[in-house]
Amino acid sequence: MKKVWIILSSIVAVVVLVVILNQKFMFNPLSFSSDEVTYKDWSNYTYPAKIEYLYWDNKNGWTIGSESSNKKELKFIFSAMKESLEQGKIPQEEFHNSVIERDMKLIIRRSDGLILFQFDYYEGGNIANIGNGNFIKLPSDLKDMLLEKTFNYF
């Protein structure tokens, strides 16, 4: 009987730990992989975090189109960008040769202001500048979401 209680207690402890980790952190420490998108230690990626959808306005400079703290949006952005990175980087010339309309930017930051990830892109382009000379393709579903959140296009 004592073994049953130990096993049940262990299972409950693991379940509680997983729930707490999922509520506080964006990534699981066991499956986290550092790359050009998630380059900080896994423990830096905590909730709450804020997404800022910005565009360049010649009169006012960088202007926030909208903000969000939605966990699903955060996970979607990180997932889409990491998948795009896995497909390969794009030469820098393609970013500068893409359809140049309005400069746009996405910033993800923790509640204490620490920037977790940011990238630049053009409104009419399909390539993101994720920094340090790294350029990747913007997945179309992410691009649609960026335009919707920044300008309420759709």
N, C-alpha and C positions, 0 to 999 in steps of 0.2 A: 504493500500500500504506500509506503514511503517513497518508492521509486516512481510511482504514478504521480504523486504530488510534485516531485522534483522535475519530472518531464513536463507536466502541465505548467508549472511555474516558469520553466525555461522557455516554453513556447509562448506564454503570455508576455514574458520579458522581451523576447525577440520581436513580437508583434508591436508592442508599445514602442520599442526603439525605432522600428521602421516607420511607424506613424509619426513620431516626433521628428525624425530625420526628413521625412517628406514634407512636413509642415514648415520646417525652418530652413532647409537647404534646397537649392534648385537641382542638385546632382547628388547621386549616391556615391559615397566615397569609394566603394568597391568597384564600380564600373566607370568612374570618371577618367577621362583621358584629356590631358593638356594638349592644346594645339594653338594655332593662330587666332581662333575664335574664343576659346576658353583658356587663356594663358596664365591666369592666376591660380592659386591653390584652391582646391574644391571648396574649402571652408569659407572662402570669401563670397561665394555665390549664395547669399542668404536672402530670405524674404523679411520684410517687405522691400521691394525694388520698384523702380519707376522707369517706364519707357517714355522717352521724349521723341516725338516725331517733329522734325524741324525742316524748314525750307529757308532759302536765302531770299531776302527782300532787299532790293537795292536801296530803299529808303531807310528801313529799320534794322538791317543786318539779319542775323539768325533769328528766326521767329518760330515759336512753338505753334504748330498746327493743332496738336492735341497731346495729351498725356494719358498714360494708363498704368495701372498696377495689377492688371489681370494676369494671374499665374499661367493660364492657358496660353495667352499671347506671348509671355516670356518664354515658356517652354517651346512654343512653335517657332519663334525667331531663332533661338539657339539651335534647335533641331534642324531647321531648314538651312541655316548657315553652315553648320558642321557637315551636313550631308553634301552641300555644294562644295565645300572645301575638299572633301574626300574624292569628288569627281575631278579635281585638279584645278590648279591656278590658271589664270588668264594673263597673257602678256599685258604689261602696262599700257602699251600703245593702243590696245583695244578699248581700254577705259577712256582714254583721251580722244579716241576716234568715235566713241559712241555718240548717239544723238544727244547733243547738248541743248538742254532746255534750262530748267531751273536746277540749281544746286540744292541737294537735299541731304539730310543727315539723320541718323537714328542713334540715340544714346540710351544705354541702359545703365542706371546707377542705383546703388543701394540708398537706403534712407539717410545714411550719414554722408552722402555725396560722392562716395568712391565710385568712379566709373568702372563698370565691369566689362563693358564692350561698347564699341561705337564703330560706325562705318559711314562713308560718304557714297553718294550715288547721284545720278542725274535723273530727273523726272522722266525723260524719254528713253533712258538707257536701261540696260539689263546687266550691268556689271557694278559690283560694289568694291570700293577701296577700303579694305579692312585694316590698313596701316602697315608700316614697315615694308613697303614695296609689295604687298600681297593684294592681289585682285582676284575675285571669284565671281561666278555667274549668280545673279539674283534669280532664285526660282520664281516662276510666274505667279504662283499663289501667294508668295511672300510679297512680290512687287505689287500685286493688286491690293493686298492688305495695307501696305505702306501708303499707297495713294489714297485709299479710302480713309485711313486714320489721319492723314495729313491734311487732305483737302475735302473729305466727304464726297468723293467722286461718284461712288456707286450707290 
